[in-house]
């Protein structure tokens, strides 16, 4: 699953692409890595009908049976939209789009950073230039504990949909990839159409939609028709 992504773009670019008329997120750093249970920008339809750019906490409320202890650290990726817990969030009022310029998946080969001991990642983008695109997301207001020993509090949280991996992602993460939106028409549809139509957008990206822009020195084998262009760490 995708538990790390990067945004290297401007708030103006995000607002222009999504037609967001209101910006309540504060300042967006020129380049920022987003990790689970930390704030990240999303564009959503607010209760008053305005489309707005806001800063929410990454991790939707988890199904109760998956929460261990008092704290719910959040569910970052949502795959089974037919599961009853997620159906309450599928309407337009709970949909958002998550700006991205690249995202990471851990290498399935045991390649670790010699200094940190952390497994190295493959990074994916639309091209070497890492242009802006979006994940198809969900958001909600939620009250609870997001960290152990923290007091319950009001939060606004988000996550994004995943689906079957395409041929580029599958050798690295065989179970899933994020649902990506690469055109203004797709972004507009995700934010406006009923779920009976939007559900068809939960599909793998075409095999040539993404490229690998960073990869570990020790690599895995890909199908011959898949391009793995990109730089090494």
Secondary structure, DSSP 4 states (H G I P E B T S, - for coil): ---EEEE-S-HHHHHHHHT--EE-S-PPPSSEEEETTSEEEEEEE-TTS-EEEEEEEE-BPPPGGG--SS----B-EE--TTSHHHHTT-SGGGEEEEEESEEEEE-SS--B-TTT-PBPEEEEESSTT---EEEEEEEEEEEE-SSTTPPPEEEEEEEEEEE---HHHHTT-SS-EE-EE-SHHHHHHHHHS-HHHHGGG-SPPPTTS-EEEEE-SS-----TTS----EE-
